[in-house]
């Protein structure tokens, strides 16, 4: 989780992250929520809870395009 957050922070500092979609398995999603700094958290466009590691490209695009709040 810390490695993911460090990467997101680096992207944000470099001006390459101004909005993002958080897609994660439910347990990981909860852990990320607890550790993401406020400045990165406010950039989350929407969150999707689920295990989509094996999902195809089209399914991932559907998740990104259709917020599940």
C-alpha positions as CSV (number, residue, x, y, z in Angstrom):
1,X,0.0,0.0,0.0
2,X,2.8,2.4,0.9
3,X,4.5,1.7,-2.5
4,X,1.2,2.5,-4.3
5,X,0.8,5.7,-2.4
6,X,4.4,6.8,-3.0
7,X,3.9,6.3,-6.7
8,X,0.6,8.3,-6.7
9,X,2.3,11.1,-4.8
10,X,5.2,11.2,-7.3
11,X,2.7,11.4,-10.2
12,X,0.9,14.1,-8.5
13,X,4.0,16.1,-7.7
14,X,5.0,15.8,-11.4
15,X,1.7,17.2,-12.5
16,X,0.6,13.9,-14.1
17,X,-2.2,13.1,-11.7
18,X,-5.1,15.5,-11.3
19,X,-8.0,13.0,-11.2
20,X,-8.1,9.2,-10.9
21,X,-10.4,6.2,-10.5
22,X,-9.7,3.9,-7.6
23,X,-10.5,0.3,-8.5
24,X,-9.5,-2.2,-5.8
25,X,-10.6,-5.5,-4.2
26,X,-12.8,-4.6,-1.1
27,X,-10.1,-5.3,1.6
28,X,-7.4,-3.4,-0.3
29,X,-9.8,-0.5,-1.0
30,X,-10.4,-0.1,2.7
31,X,-6.7,-0.1,3.5
32,X,-6.0,2.4,0.7
33,X,-8.8,4.7,1.9
34,X,-7.2,4.6,5.4
35,X,-3.8,5.6,4.1
36,X,-4.3,7.9,1.1
37,X,-3.3,11.4,2.1
38,X,-6.1,14.0,1.9
39,X,-4.6,15.8,-1.2
40,X,-4.7,12.6,-3.2
41,X,-8.0,11.5,-1.8
42,X,-9.7,14.6,-3.0
43,X,-8.5,13.8,-6.6
44,X,-10.4,10.5,-6.7
45,X,-13.1,10.9,-9.4
46,X,-14.8,7.7,-8.2
47,X,-14.2,4.3,-6.6
48,X,-15.0,0.8,-7.7
49,X,-14.9,-2.1,-5.2
50,X,-14.2,-5.4,-6.7
51,X,-11.6,-7.8,-8.0
52,X,-11.0,-6.9,-11.6
53,X,-7.4,-8.2,-12.1
54,X,-8.5,-10.6,-14.8
55,X,-11.1,-8.3,-16.4
56,X,-10.7,-7.5,-20.0
57,X,-9.9,-4.0,-21.3
58,X,-13.5,-3.2,-22.3
59,X,-14.8,-4.1,-18.8
60,X,-12.2,-1.8,-17.2
61,X,-13.2,1.0,-19.5
62,X,-16.8,0.5,-18.5
63,X,-15.9,0.8,-14.8
64,X,-14.0,4.0,-15.4
65,X,-16.7,5.5,-17.6
66,X,-19.6,4.6,-15.2
67,X,-19.0,5.7,-11.7
68,X,-20.4,3.3,-9.1
69,X,-21.0,5.5,-6.0
